[in-house]
Amino acid sequence: MNSWVSFLPALLGVVVVLQAGLNKKISAVWGISGAVLLNALVFLVIAIVAYFFVPNMKGNIELKSFNWWYLVPGTLGCILVFGGPMAIMRWGAVHTFILIISAQLLASLVWDSQIEGMPVSTMRIAGIALAWIGAVLVCKA
């Protein structure tokens, strides 16, 4: 496995915080809808460039293979872009992201178990419980 792929989850964690924090700053000037629209436009341009110019990125898009649930990830992404800055405005970054991470751990456990067929171990449950305890402590501070 490439070393950068091993580092990718940590990098994504930083990116999520930066994205929401910067969107909070943009939304203070342009409004949350303006920040989301800007994000969508930037995403569209990058996706088009990647699709046409980055080797091995072009898939085989066929409308006959389209399923309604293909719209769900984009909708969820939009909710993240709207919700992150709004939550940071209300509770601050630490409070927001400890709750997001705790919820992600629980949702990931359910996903792995129900979708990927991976076993639920006592250690995973204990780790998630500790994260939730940490979230409660951080939110009380």
C-alpha positions in Angstrom: 0.0 0.0 0.0 1.3 3.5 -0.8 2.2 5.6 2.2 0.2 8.5 1.0 -3.0 6.3 0.9 -2.3 5.4 4.6 -2.1 9.1 5.4 -5.2 10.0 3.4 -7.8 9.7 6.2 -5.8 12.0 8.4 -5.5 14.5 5.5 -9.3 14.3 4.9 -9.9 15.0 8.6 -7.9 18.3 8.3 -9.6 19.1 4.9 -13.1 18.7 6.4 -12.3 21.2 9.2 -10.7 23.7 6.9 -13.5 23.4 4.4 -16.2 24.0 7.0 -14.2 26.8 8.7 -13.5 28.6 5.4 -17.1 28.2 4.3 -18.2 29.8 7.6 -16.0 32.8 6.6 -17.3 32.9 3.1 -20.9 32.6 4.3 -20.4 35.6 6.6 -20.0 37.7 3.5 -22.0 35.9 0.8 -24.5 34.0 2.9 -24.5 30.2 3.3 -26.3 29.7 0.0 -23.6 31.7 -1.8 -20.8 29.7 -0.1 -22.5 26.4 -1.2 -23.0 27.7 -4.7 -19.3 28.7 -4.9 -18.4 25.2 -3.6 -20.6 23.5 -6.2 -19.1 25.6 -9.1 -15.5 24.8 -8.0 -16.4 21.1 -7.6 -18.0 21.1 -11.1 -15.0 22.6 -12.7 -12.5 20.2 -10.9 -14.8 17.2 -11.8 -14.9 18.1 -15.4 -11.1 18.6 -15.6 -10.5 15.3 -13.9 -13.0 13.5 -16.1 -11.5 14.7 -19.3 -7.8 15.2 -18.5 -6.7 12.9 -15.7 -5.8 9.4 -16.8 -7.8 6.5 -15.4 -10.5 8.9 -13.9 -12.9 8.7 -16.8 -15.6 6.2 -16.1 -18.2 4.7 -18.4 -21.2 6.9 -17.7 -24.4 5.4 -19.2 -27.8 6.8 -18.4 -29.4 3.4 -18.8 -27.5 2.2 -15.7 -28.6 5.2 -13.6 -30.3 4.5 -10.3 -32.2 7.1 -8.3 -30.0 6.6 -5.2 -27.0 7.9 -7.2 -28.3 11.3 -6.2 -27.9 10.6 -2.5 -24.1 11.2 -2.1 -24.4 14.6 -3.8 -27.3 15.5 -1.6 -25.4 14.4 1.5 -22.4 16.4 0.4 -24.6 19.5 0.0 -25.9 18.9 3.5 -22.3 18.8 4.8 -21.4 22.0 3.1 -24.5 23.7 4.4 -24.4 22.1 7.9 -20.7 22.4 8.8 -20.4 26.2 8.8 -23.8 26.6 10.4 -22.8 24.2 13.3 -19.4 26.0 13.7 -21.2 29.3 13.9 -23.4 28.0 16.6 -21.1 25.8 18.7 -17.5 26.3 17.5 -15.2 23.9 15.6 -14.2 21.6 18.4 -17.7 21.0 19.6 -19.0 20.5 16.1 -16.3 18.1 15.0 -16.1 16.0 18.1 -19.9 15.3 17.6 -19.3 14.7 13.9 -16.5 12.3 14.6 -18.4 10.4 17.3 -21.4 10.1 15.0 -19.2 9.0 12.1 -17.7 6.2 14.3 -21.1 4.9 15.1 -22.4 5.2 11.6 -19.2 3.5 10.3 -19.7 0.6 12.7 -23.2 0.1 11.4 -22.1 0.4 7.8 -19.3 -2.1 8.2 -21.6 -4.5 9.9 -24.7 -4.2 7.7 -23.3 -3.3 4.3 -19.7 -4.7 4.3 -20.5 -7.7 6.4 -17.6 -7.1 8.8 -18.0 -8.4 12.4 -18.7 -6.0 15.3 -16.0 -6.5 17.9 -16.1 -5.7 21.6 -13.0 -3.5 21.1 -14.7 -1.4 18.4 -17.7 -0.9 20.5 -15.4 0.1 23.5 -13.5 2.5 21.3 -16.7 4.2 20.1 -18.0 4.3 23.6 -14.8 6.1 24.7 -15.1 8.5 21.8 -18.7 9.3 22.9 -17.5 9.8 26.5 -14.8 12.2 25.1 -17.5 14.0 23.1 -19.6 14.5 26.2 -16.5 15.8 28.1 -15.5 18.2 25.3 -19.0 19.5 25.0 -19.3 20.2 28.7 -16.1 22.3 28.8 
